[in-house]
Amino acid sequence: MFTEKDLEQIHGKGITIDQVNAQISRLKNGMSFSNLVAAATIGKGIEKYNEEEIKGFVDLYDTKKEALSIIKFVPASGAATRMFKFLFQFLKNFNPLKESIKEYADRKNDALIEKFAANLKNFPFYNQISEQAKLIDPAFETLSEDEKCLELQRSSKGFIAIS
């Protein structure tokens, strides 16, 4: 199924035909769902660097970049859209004036949104998103917790770009 040129390119990248076939299979059959157990936070999946370390990384990159083949990585796969489907559905269908998040979760059988809402303050960009929500809605602090959750998700669009 591969041409000689394909085989040459595959081997040139240092991968095997079995690896390519496994990747094709994943594309054809879709990705399996992940069972999220906790938010990624500093020390748990996310590393934090001080200004000196950041400058060191920038300087290292600047000294090596001419010898590198630099590409832009934009994670905008269908898998990402599926991963956040429950949030899109929530934003579209939830009305905090008519029901609570708990009632919505029970009605939609959506345990993910309930877990998401309960752990919102643990997300890495919570403070930045919260500040953005306050700029968008000056009355943010007076909202109910359910209304705040909805506004925080709306405000996060600048931080989480999914296409």
Disulfide bonds with the S-S distance in Angstrom:
none
